[in-house]
Amino acid sequence: MTSEMIRMLQDLNFTEYEAKAYLALLDKSPLSGYAISLNSGVPRSKIYEVLSGLVERGEIMVSHEEPALYTPLPPQELIRLKKNKMKSSLDAAAEALSRYTQVASNREQIWNITGSEAILSRTAEAIGRAGERVLLEIWTEEAKMLEPELRQAAARGVEILIVVYGELDFDFAQVFPHDSSEEVTWEYGGRWIVASMDDREVIAGIVSLGADSRAAWTVHPALVMPITEVIIHDLYIFELLRAHRPTLEQTFGPDLINLRKKYNYGPSGFRMAVKLGLGPET
């Protein structure tokens, strides 16, 4: 057992003890843990911990008998295994670093998106990057257009919560219908989308004006936090109404209409899209 061979195995991410145990098994196998300790010089107090790590990584094999016997993966198979693992690690690192670079370069930027098709396309891409949770406030029409990406996200374990204006039956998501959908659509002059992915990336804007639709996309924390809270706030309202609707409506009117009139601009609401120059007055 030469020091040069041990160093070569260490270059393949073996520890010194792992290298000594593997080389001992190449010299003679199968061997018990006790015999490997004697032949390799690895202390008996460490040998089973060392062998367990090699077995877990697939670099040696163990029999199911008493005492357990160990045999090494043949050298060519070991090299093939290491190459495959290294390639997988490098591919994963390349993708993660590329995504990190993109996010890092955009961290302080707020990007404008024009046109409903482009807005939904960017939202679909962002949903594809989500790893934990997607929050959406959206109308039925746009939700159905994003269904494939949302379904795929749910399949990989992402939690999907949707506040929907209109009706929506997604069996893979938690859907919270918003009251007064038609009134809200009129007041604001159209349909919008608010999306938060993993509480780190948001898209928000109006999507019902075709080529004139406008939205913003950003990972800027100063905007991600309040925009995400917009959706969470509506989830709070849904839960409160579900638990206490009669009491709340007695105080604030059906669907809390008196609150809407109180805080909207003017006694009968306002046309937000018109105020922003995004749509015609009707």
Phi, psi and chi 1 to 4 in degrees:
 res  aa     phi    psi   chi1   chi2   chi3   chi4
   1 MET       -  105.2 -172.7 -179.6  -60.2      -
   2 THR   -92.3  153.6   67.1      -      -      -
   3 SER   -65.9  -29.0   58.0      -      -      -
   4 GLU   -65.2  -42.4 -177.9 -178.8   -3.8      -
   5 MET   -64.8  -39.3  -70.4  -65.9  -64.5      -
   6 ILE   -63.5  -41.9  -68.4  172.4      -      -
   7 ARG   -64.6  -39.0  -78.2 -163.3  -60.0  -87.7
   8 MET   -62.9  -41.9  -78.2 -166.6  -65.4      -
   9 LEU   -68.3  -34.1  -73.3  172.8      -      -
  10 GLN   -64.1  -32.6  -73.9  178.3  -53.2      -
  11 ASP   -65.8  -20.2  -71.9  -19.3      -      -
  12 LEU   -96.2   20.6  -64.1  177.4      -      -
  13 ASN    74.5   21.6  -66.8  -35.2      -      -
  14 PHE   -81.8  144.8  -79.5   71.8      -      -
  15 THR   -77.0  169.5   66.9      -      -      -
  16 GLU   -59.9  -45.4 -179.6 -178.9   -4.9      -
  17 TYR   -64.8  -39.7  -76.0  166.1      -      -
  18 GLU   -63.5  -40.8  -72.5  171.5  -16.9      -
  19 ALA   -62.8  -43.6      -      -      -      -
  20 LYS   -64.7  -40.7  -72.4 -179.0  175.6  179.9
  21 ALA   -67.3  -41.9      -      -      -      -
  22 TYR   -64.3  -44.3  179.5   79.5      -      -
  23 LEU   -65.5  -36.6  -69.7  173.0      -      -
  24 ALA   -61.4  -38.9      -      -      -      -
  25 LEU   -72.6  -30.5  -75.0  170.0      -      -
  26 LEU   -66.1  -34.6  -76.7 -177.3      -      -
  27 ASP   -68.4  -39.3  -75.7  -21.4      -      -
  28 LYS  -159.1  131.1 -177.3  178.6 -179.6 -178.0
  29 SER  -159.2  159.4   65.1      -      -      -
  30 PRO   -77.0  154.9   29.7  -34.8      -      -
  31 LEU  -135.6  153.1  -68.6  175.5      -      -
  32 SER   -78.2  165.5   66.8      -      -      -
  33 GLY   -59.4  -39.4      -      -      -      -
  34 TYR   -62.0  -44.5  175.1   74.3      -      -
  35 ALA   -67.4  -37.3      -      -      -      -
  36 ILE   -63.3  -40.6  -63.9  169.4      -      -
  37 SER   -59.7  -45.2  174.8      -      -      -
  38 LEU   -64.1  -41.8  -70.1  178.7      -      -
  39 ASN   -79.9  -21.5  -68.7   -3.4      -      -
  40 SER  -104.3  -21.8   65.8      -      -      -
  41 GLY    86.0    3.9      -      -      -      -
  42 VAL   -76.1  129.0  176.7      -      -      -
  43 PRO   -55.8  143.5  -23.2   32.5      -      -
  44 ARG   -60.1  -31.0  -72.8  179.5   59.1 -173.1
  45 SER   -68.8  -16.8   61.5      -      -      -
  46 LYS  -110.0  -18.1  -63.5  -72.8 -173.8 -179.0
  47 ILE   -60.8  -41.4 -169.6   61.9      -      -
  48 TYR   -73.4  -30.6  -70.0  102.8      -      -
  49 GLU   -65.8  -42.6  177.6 -176.1  -14.0      -
  50 VAL   -63.5  -46.7  169.2      -      -      -
  51 LEU   -64.6  -37.3  -65.8  172.0      -      -
  52 SER   -60.8  -42.1  176.1      -      -      -
  53 GLY   -64.5  -40.8      -      -      -      -
  54 LEU   -66.4  -39.6  -68.9  168.7      -      -
  55 VAL   -65.0  -43.9  168.5      -      -      -
  56 GLU   -60.6  -36.2 -174.8  175.7  -16.2      -
  57 ARG   -85.4   -2.7  -62.1 -158.6  -57.2  -91.5
  58 GLY    80.1   18.1      -      -      -      -
  59 GLU   -93.2  -16.9  -67.8  159.3   -2.0      -
  60 ILE  -138.2  164.9   66.4  172.3      -      -
  61 MET  -120.9  153.0  -65.1  168.5  -76.7      -
  62 VAL  -128.0  142.0   60.3      -      -      -
  63 SER   -87.5  159.6   68.2      -      -      -
  64 HIS  -102.4   69.5  -62.8  -74.8      -      -
  65 GLU  -142.6  176.4   54.6 -173.2  -71.5      -
  66 GLU  -123.6  117.0 -170.5   60.4   39.2      -
  67 PRO   -76.0  158.3   31.4  -36.1      -      -
  68 ALA   -65.6  140.0      -      -      -      -
  69 LEU  -113.9  146.3  -62.8  176.7      -      -
  70 TYR  -118.6  146.1  -61.9   85.5      -      -
  71 THR  -140.3  147.4 -169.5      -      -      -
  72 PRO   -84.9  154.0   33.1  -35.8      -      -
  73 LEU   -67.4  132.7 -160.6   66.1      -      -
  74 PRO   -56.2  147.9  -25.7   34.1      -      -
  75 PRO   -52.2  -44.2  -29.2   35.8      -      -
  76 GLN   -64.4  -37.7  -67.9  -54.5  -45.1      -
  77 GLU   -69.7  -36.4  -69.2 -174.2   31.7      -
  78 LEU   -61.5  -45.6  175.2   71.2      -      -
  79 ILE   -63.8  -41.0  -62.8  -57.1      -      -
  80 ARG   -62.2  -42.9 -171.1  179.4  -55.4  114.3
  81 LEU   -61.1  -45.7  175.2   68.8      -      -
  82 LYS   -63.5  -40.6  -70.5  -70.2 -172.2 -179.6
  83 LYS   -62.1  -45.0  -77.2 -177.6  177.3  178.4
  84 ASN   -63.9  -42.6  -69.3  -21.2      -      -
  85 LYS   -65.4  -40.3  -74.8 -174.2  176.4  179.4
  86 MET   -65.0  -42.3  179.8   61.0   70.3      -
  87 LYS   -62.3  -43.8 -176.4  178.8 -175.8  -55.9
  88 SER   -62.3  -42.0  -64.2      -      -      -
  89 SER   -65.3  -41.9  -63.8      -      -      -
  90 LEU   -67.2  -40.4  -71.6  172.5      -      -
  91 ASP   -63.3  -44.1  -71.0  -14.5      -      -
  92 ALA   -64.9  -40.0      -      -      -      -
  93 ALA   -65.8  -39.9      -      -      -      -
  94 ALA   -62.4  -43.7      -      -      -      -
  95 GLU   -66.3  -45.1 -179.1  179.7   -5.9      -
  96 ALA   -65.1  -42.4      -      -      -      -
  97 LEU   -68.3  -36.3  -71.1  170.4      -      -
  98 SER   -63.6  -43.6  174.1      -      -      -
  99 ARG   -65.4  -40.4 -172.4  161.2   54.7 -116.1
 100 TYR   -64.1  -41.4  176.2   83.3      -      -
 101 THR   -62.0  -42.0  -59.4      -      -      -
 102 GLN   -62.9  -46.1  178.7 -174.5   15.9      -
 103 VAL   -65.7  -42.8  170.8      -      -      -
 104 ALA   -62.8  -40.2      -      -      -      -
 105 SER   -70.4  -22.4   64.4      -      -      -
 106 ASN  -102.9    4.9  -70.3  -46.5      -      -
 107 ARG   -61.0  -32.8 -172.2  168.1  -71.0  133.5
 108 GLU  -102.6    7.1  -58.9  -58.7  -38.7      -
 109 GLN  -104.8  151.9  -57.8  -63.8  -32.5      -
 110 ILE  -122.1  115.8  -57.3  165.8      -      -
 111 TRP  -102.8  133.2  -61.5   97.3      -      -
 112 ASN   -85.2  139.5  -67.2  -40.3      -      -
 113 ILE  -122.8  131.0  -45.8  171.1      -      -
 114 THR  -114.9  132.2  -58.6      -      -      -
 115 GLY    96.5  134.8      -      -      -      -
 116 SER   -62.0  -37.9   56.2      -      -      -
 117 GLU   -62.4  -43.8 -175.5  176.6  -14.0      -
 118 ALA   -66.8  -37.2      -      -      -      -
 119 ILE   -63.8  -46.5  -65.8  167.5      -      -
 120 LEU   -68.7  -33.8  -69.2  172.7      -      -
 121 SER   -64.5  -44.9  176.4      -      -      -
 122 ARG   -65.5  -37.1  176.4   54.4   60.5   92.1
 123 THR   -64.1  -42.3  -54.7      -      -      -
 124 ALA   -61.1  -41.6      -      -      -      -
 125 GLU   -62.4  -43.1  -69.3  176.5    9.5      -
 126 ALA   -65.6  -39.8      -      -      -      -
 127 ILE   -60.9  -37.6  -69.0  169.2      -      -
 128 GLY   -64.1  -22.8      -      -      -      -
 129 ARG   -89.6  -13.4  -70.7 -170.1  -70.9  -88.1
 130 ALA   -65.0  141.1      -      -      -      -
 131 GLY  -121.3  -13.7      -      -      -      -
 132 GLU  -129.4  -52.6  -61.6  173.4    4.2      -
 133 ARG  -151.2  139.5 -178.3  173.0   78.6  165.2
 134 VAL  -119.6  124.9  170.5      -      -      -
 135 LEU  -109.4  130.3  -63.0  173.3      -      -
 136 LEU  -133.0  136.9  -92.0  178.7      -      -
 137 GLU  -120.5  118.6 -174.0  155.7  -32.6      -
 138 ILE  -160.2  159.1 -164.9  169.0      -      -
 139 TRP   -90.4  160.2  -94.6 -106.0      -      -
 140 THR   -54.3  -44.0  -56.1      -      -      -
 141 GLU   -56.9  -49.1  -65.8   89.4  -30.7      -
 142 GLU   -74.6  -33.6  -73.8   71.9   36.6      -
 143 ALA   -59.7  -42.0      -      -      -      -
 144 LYS   -66.7  -31.3  -71.6 -178.2  177.1  178.5
 145 MET   -70.1  -26.4  -64.8  176.3   71.5      -
 146 LEU   -96.0    4.0  -67.8  171.2      -      -
 147 GLU   -55.8  -44.2 -179.5  177.3   -2.6      -
 148 PRO   -58.1  -45.7  -24.7   35.6      -      -
 149 GLU   -67.9  -38.8  -70.0   76.9   17.4      -
 150 LEU   -66.2  -41.2  -69.9  167.3      -      -
 151 ARG   -64.7  -42.0 -171.1  177.1  -69.9  -83.8
 152 GLN   -63.1  -40.8  -70.0  170.6   14.0      -
 153 ALA   -62.2  -43.8      -      -      -      -
 154 ALA   -61.8  -37.7      -      -      -      -
 155 ALA   -65.0  -27.5      -      -      -      -
 156 ARG   -94.6   12.9   63.2  176.6 -176.1  -91.7
 157 GLY    97.5    7.8      -      -      -      -
 158 VAL   -79.5  134.9  176.8      -      -      -
 159 GLU   -78.6  129.2 -177.4 -178.1   23.0      -
 160 ILE  -115.5  118.1  -48.6  -66.6      -      -
 161 LEU  -122.3  125.2  -63.6   95.9      -      -
 162 ILE  -126.6  121.5  -56.5  174.3      -      -
 163 VAL   -91.5  115.5  176.6      -      -      -
 164 VAL  -115.7  138.0   64.8      -      -      -
 165 TYR   -96.0  108.7  -66.5   83.2      -      -
 166 GLY   114.4 -157.2      -      -      -      -
 167 GLU  -111.2  143.4  -62.5 -178.2   -0.4      -
 168 LEU  -155.1  132.0 -169.6   65.3      -      -
 169 ASP  -124.5   85.3 -177.2   19.0      -      -
 170 PHE  -107.4  114.3  -78.3  176.3      -      -
 171 ASP   -75.3   -8.0   58.8    1.2      -      -
 172 PHE  -102.4   -0.4   55.4   85.6      -      -
 173 ALA  -130.7  160.9      -      -      -      -
 174 GLN   -91.1  116.3  -61.5  179.0   57.4      -
 175 VAL  -110.8  129.9  177.3      -      -      -
 176 PHE  -121.3  101.5  -55.1   83.4      -      -
 177 PRO   -68.8  133.4   21.3  -29.8      -      -
 178 HIS   -88.0  135.2 -163.8  -71.2      -      -
 179 ASP   -68.3  157.7  -73.1  -30.6      -      -
 180 SER    56.1   44.0  -53.9      -      -      -
 181 SER   -59.4  -43.9  -64.9      -      -      -
 182 GLU   -65.9  -41.4  -68.2 -176.7    4.9      -
 183 GLU   -63.1  -42.8  -69.0   85.6  -13.2      -
 184 VAL   -64.6  -41.0  172.6      -      -      -
 185 THR   -60.1  -42.8  -55.4      -      -      -
 186 TRP   -67.1  -45.9 -175.0   89.3      -      -
 187 GLU   -58.0  -39.8  -72.4  175.2   12.5      -
 188 TYR   -99.2    0.8  -74.3   86.4      -      -
 189 GLY    72.9   25.5      -      -      -      -
 190 GLY   152.3 -166.2      -      -      -      -
 191 ARG  -110.1  144.2  -55.5 -174.9  -54.8  -84.7
 192 TRP  -124.7  174.1   66.3   73.4      -      -
 193 ILE  -133.7  136.4 -176.4  171.6      -      -
 194 VAL  -129.8  121.4 -176.0      -      -      -
 195 ALA  -132.8  135.3      -      -      -      -
 196 SER  -130.0  122.7  173.4      -      -      -
 197 MET  -108.4  117.1  -80.6   59.3   65.6      -
 198 ASP    57.8   23.1  -65.4  -24.0      -      -
 199 ASP    55.7   27.0  -59.9   -8.6      -      -
 200 ARG  -129.6  -15.5  -70.3 -165.5  -67.5  -94.8
 201 GLU  -144.4  130.8  177.4  178.3    2.4      -
 202 VAL  -132.8  151.2  -64.1      -      -      -
 203 ILE  -133.2  132.0  -64.1  166.8      -      -
 204 ALA  -148.0  134.9      -      -      -      -
 205 GLY   169.7 -178.7      -      -      -      -
 206 ILE   -94.1  137.3 -167.3  163.7      -      -
 207 VAL  -124.1    2.4  -68.0      -      -      -
 208 SER  -100.7   12.3   57.4      -      -      -
 209 LEU  -109.6   21.9  -59.2  177.0      -      -
 210 GLY    59.0 -127.0      -      -      -      -
 211 ALA   -66.3  -20.0      -      -      -      -
 212 ASP   -89.1   -0.1  -70.2  -30.9      -      -
 213 SER   -63.4  146.8  -62.9      -      -      -
 214 ARG  -134.2  141.1  -61.2  -73.2 -170.0  -83.8
 215 ALA  -149.8  164.9      -      -      -      -
 216 ALA  -121.9  142.1      -      -      -      -
 217 TRP  -123.0  134.1  168.9   74.0      -      -
 218 THR  -159.6  156.6 -172.6      -      -      -
 219 VAL  -116.0   13.6  -65.5      -      -      -
 220 HIS   -66.2  119.7 -162.9  -57.8      -      -
 221 PRO   -56.7  -32.7  -22.7   32.5      -      -
 222 ALA   -66.1  -21.5      -      -      -      -
 223 LEU  -104.1  -33.1  -73.7  176.3      -      -
 224 VAL   -58.6  -43.4  168.7      -      -      -
 225 MET   -62.8  -54.1  -68.2  171.7   61.7      -
 226 PRO   -68.3  -34.2   20.4  -31.2      -      -
 227 ILE   -67.7  -40.5  -70.0  173.5      -      -
 228 THR   -61.7  -39.6  -60.1      -      -      -
 229 GLU   -64.4  -28.4  -85.7  -62.8  -47.3      -
 230 VAL   -57.4  -45.8  166.2      -      -      -
 231 ILE   -70.4  -43.8  -51.3  172.6      -      -
 232 ILE   -62.2  -37.2  -67.5  173.5      -      -
 233 HIS   -60.7  -42.1  176.3  -91.9      -      -
 234 ASP   -68.1  -29.8  -84.1  -14.5      -      -
 235 LEU   -65.8  -39.8  -65.2  176.0      -      -
 236 TYR   -57.9  -47.8  -67.9  162.6      -      -
 237 ILE   -61.1  -41.9  -64.3  -62.6      -      -
 238 PHE   -58.9  -47.0  178.2   88.2      -      -
 239 GLU   -64.4  -39.8  -63.7  -72.8   -3.1      -
 240 LEU   -64.4  -43.5  -72.2  170.2      -      -
 241 LEU   -66.5  -38.3  -78.8  168.5      -      -
 242 ARG   -63.5  -34.5 -177.6  162.9   60.8  178.5
 243 ALA   -88.9  -29.5      -      -      -      -
 244 HIS  -138.0   32.3  -54.2  -70.3      -      -
 245 ARG   -55.0  -49.7 -179.5  178.3  -72.8  -87.3
 246 PRO   -56.4  -43.4  -26.0   36.6      -      -
 247 THR   -67.2  -44.9  -59.6      -      -      -
 248 LEU   -66.8  -40.2  -69.3  168.9      -      -
 249 GLU   -71.6  -28.3  -70.3 -169.2  -24.6      -
 250 GLN   -64.1  -35.0 -176.6  178.1    2.8      -
 251 THR   -84.9  -41.1  -56.4      -      -      -
 252 PHE  -115.4    4.7  -60.3  111.2      -      -
 253 GLY    88.2  168.2      -      -      -      -
 254 PRO   -56.4  131.9  -22.5   33.1      -      -
 255 ASP    54.1   25.6  -62.4  -22.8      -      -
 256 LEU    61.0   34.5  -48.8 -173.9      -      -
 257 ILE   -60.9  -32.8 -172.5   62.3      -      -
 258 ASN   -65.4  -32.5  -66.1  -23.8      -      -
 259 LEU   -67.7  -41.2  -77.4  178.8      -      -
 260 ARG   -60.8  -44.5  -61.0 -167.8   61.2   79.2
 261 LYS   -65.9  -34.4  -70.3 -179.5  177.6  179.4
 262 LYS   -66.8  -39.3  180.0  177.5  179.8  179.2
 263 TYR  -105.9   -8.5  -69.5  105.5      -      -
 264 ASN   -76.5  162.2  -78.7   -2.8      -      -
 265 TYR   -79.7  109.5 -175.9   78.1      -      -
 266 GLY    96.9  163.7      -      -      -      -
 267 PRO   -69.8  -20.9   26.0  -35.3      -      -
 268 SER  -124.5   29.1   59.2      -      -      -
 269 GLY    88.1 -174.7      -      -      -      -
 270 PHE  -150.0  163.9   58.8   93.7      -      -
 271 ARG  -104.3   92.8  -59.4  -81.8  -76.9  161.1
 272 MET   -59.1  -42.1  177.5   63.5   76.7      -
 273 ALA   -61.9  -36.9      -      -      -      -
 274 VAL   -66.9  -43.5  173.2      -      -      -
 275 LYS   -60.0  -32.3  -70.2  170.6   67.4   66.6
 276 LEU   -91.3    0.3  -62.7  177.8      -      -
 277 GLY    73.0   27.7      -      -      -      -
 278 LEU  -106.2   -3.8  -64.6  175.6      -      -
 279 GLY  -163.6  161.1      -      -      -      -
 280 PRO   -79.0  150.2   29.6  -35.3      -      -
 281 GLU   -72.3  138.5 -179.6   67.5   85.5      -
 282 THR  -132.1      -   57.9      -      -      -
